Amino acid sequence: QVQLVESGGGLVQPGGSLRLSCAVSASFHALNAMGWYRQAPGRERELVATFTDGGSTNYGDSVKGRFTVSTDNAKNTVNLQMNNLKPEDPAVYYCYAAPSYSCPHSAYWGPGTRVTVPS
């Protein structure tokens, strides 16, 4: 069983930055897709940023140019650098990892970390 634990959430003023980190309990060799989704109250979970099979990255339209996803293979972490945070960014941010991006039902999820940006 793969376990993921997010950290780094909190309150930040509009225009500020936060860095989220997700510790993954398994080796990245068997996990070809990993990244971040978010869910705001009353809304569906949406893609923030992800690595897909082969190392390509996908970003949600609303975060392109502001957020950057990265991995630290030595530490088994998936990170999300969030810059220029906006009042529409508050949500619970969830880290995930999966054997393949095309197999969402095989994904492992963390419990989430909350990001708050006051309007």
Secondary structure, DSSP 8 states (H G I E B T S, - for coil): ---EEEE--EE--TT--EEEEEEESS-GGG--EEEEEEE-TTS--EEEEEE-TTS-EEE-TTTTTTEEEEEETTTTEEEEEE-S--TT--EEEEEEEES-TT-GGG-EE---EEEE---
